[in-house]
Amino acid sequence: MILCSLFAALLSGGTAMADSAPVGRTLVVALDGSGAYREIQAAIDDAKPGDTIFIKAGHYREDVVVHSKDRLRLIGESRDRVARSGSASGRMAPTRSKSAI
């Protein structure tokens, strides 16, 4: 298991986003169904450039793959209350985001 703090803001492109960048949508993932998605991967698949995926507290048992998602940000509700595990859990990259999961 890897805490989600190791994969939030996976695709920030390694640079700071400009203040004038278009604001994307916020897609909410929650295991209890209170968000639009129950799985992180489903939200990633539906995300558009500049979107933010907000992940509510829970242990998400899934592999997560991100391809060609410009300026996608993943942010967790709490560093201590959001976790992800899966067969590729060792391949997630760390992030610099202060509110990252």
Long-range contacts (C-beta under 8 A, 24 or more apart in sequence): 1-59, 1-83, 1-84, 1-85, 1-89, 2-83, 2-84, 2-85, 2-89, 2-90, 2-92, 3-79, 3-82, 3-83, 3-84, 3-101, 4-55, 4-60, 4-74, 4-76, 4-79, 4-82, 4-83, 4-84, 4-100, 4-101, 5-76, 5-79, 5-94, 5-95, 5-100, 5-101, 6-92, 6-93, 6-94, 6-95, 7-64, 7-74, 7-84, 7-92, 7-93, 7-95, 7-101, 8-73, 8-74, 8-75, 8-76, 8-95, 8-97, 8-99, 8-100, 8-101, 9-73, 9-74, 9-75, 9-95, 9-96, 9-97, 9-100, 10-66, 10-72, 10-74, 10-92, 10-93, 10-95, 11-66, 11-69, 11-70, 11-71, 11-72, 11-73, 12-71, 12-73, 12-95, 12-97, 13-70, 13-71, 17-71, 21-50, 21-71, 22-50, 23-50, 24-48, 24-49, 24-50, 24-51, 24-52, 24-71, 25-51, 25-52, 26-51, 26-52, 26-53, 26-54, 27-51, 27-52, 27-53, 27-54, 28-53, 28-54, 28-56, 29-53, 29-54, 29-55, 29-56, 29-60, 30-55, 30-56, 30-58, 31-56, 31-58, 31-59, 31-60, 32-56, 32-58, 40-64, 40-74, 40-84, 41-65, 44-69, 44-72, 44-74, 47-72, 55-82, 55-101, 56-82, 57-81, 57-82, 58-82, 58-83, 59-83, 59-84, 59-85, 60-84, 60-85, 61-85, 61-86, 62-86, 63-87, 63-88, 63-89, 64-88, 64-92, 73-97, 74-100, 74-101, 75-99, 75-100, 75-101, 76-100, 76-101, 77-101
